[in-house]
Amino acid sequence: MTPLMENEARRFIALVDEFYERHVKLVVSAAAPVI
């Protein structure tokens, strides 16, 4: 992973964590299979 991708991944995880803490339901779709 490039440094930019690592930063984006951390920010996405922080966003998901914030949604969880605020009891917000999140629906995610992926263009590729999730491993």
C-alpha positions as a printed Julia matrix, in Angstrom:
35×3 Matrix{Float64}:
   0.0     0.0    0.0
   1.23    3.46  -0.79
   1.37    6.08   1.98
  -1.62    7.83   0.39
  -3.66    4.61   0.39
  -2.71    3.94   4.02
  -3.94    7.41   4.99
  -7.2     6.9    3.09
  -7.72    3.49   4.73
  -7.17    4.96   8.21
  -9.62    7.76   7.5
 -12.22    5.29   6.22
 -11.82    3.14   9.34
 -12.21    6.24  11.52
 -15.4     7.13   9.62
 -16.85    3.64  10.1
 -15.92    3.78  13.8
 -17.69    7.13  14.17
 -20.81    5.75  12.47
 -20.75    2.76  14.85
 -20.49    4.97  17.93
 -23.4     7.11  16.74
 -25.53    4.04  15.87
 -25.61    4.94  12.17
 -26.31    2.05   9.82
 -23.8     1.79   6.98
 -24.37   -0.2    3.79
 -21.26   -0.82   1.71
 -20.91   -2.22  -1.79
 -17.67   -3.28  -3.46
 -16.77   -3.54  -7.14
 -14.47   -6.47  -6.36
 -14.88   -9.45  -4.04
 -14.02   -8.69  -0.42
 -11.31  -11.0    0.89
